[in-house]
Amino acid sequence: MKPGIHPDYRPVVFRDQAANYAFLTRSTATSSHTIEWEDGETYPVIDVEVSSASHPFYTGNSRVVDTAGRVERFNRRYQRPDRTE
């Protein structure tokens, strides 16, 4: 790697406040907020809205979609006159 052209790659804490979940990883992301981690060190913290702890695909908690109601509503809205042959 060329020196001086790459951003700092350092430990950063990503925190999902909706799921009360945080994890420490390495990233080039920056933040002015810090948090004291379990090892006693202070790291920059980045708040995220969705992580694997809160995403419906990973948690198995998905919304039930009323597809039958959507189809009926579509058919009513765009109903064509009956064609008899």
Secondary structure, DSSP 4 states (H G I P E B T S, - for coil): --TTSSPP-EEEEEEETTTTEEEEEEES---S-EEE-TTS-EEEEEEES--TTT-HHHH---PPP-HHHHHHHHHHHTPPPP---
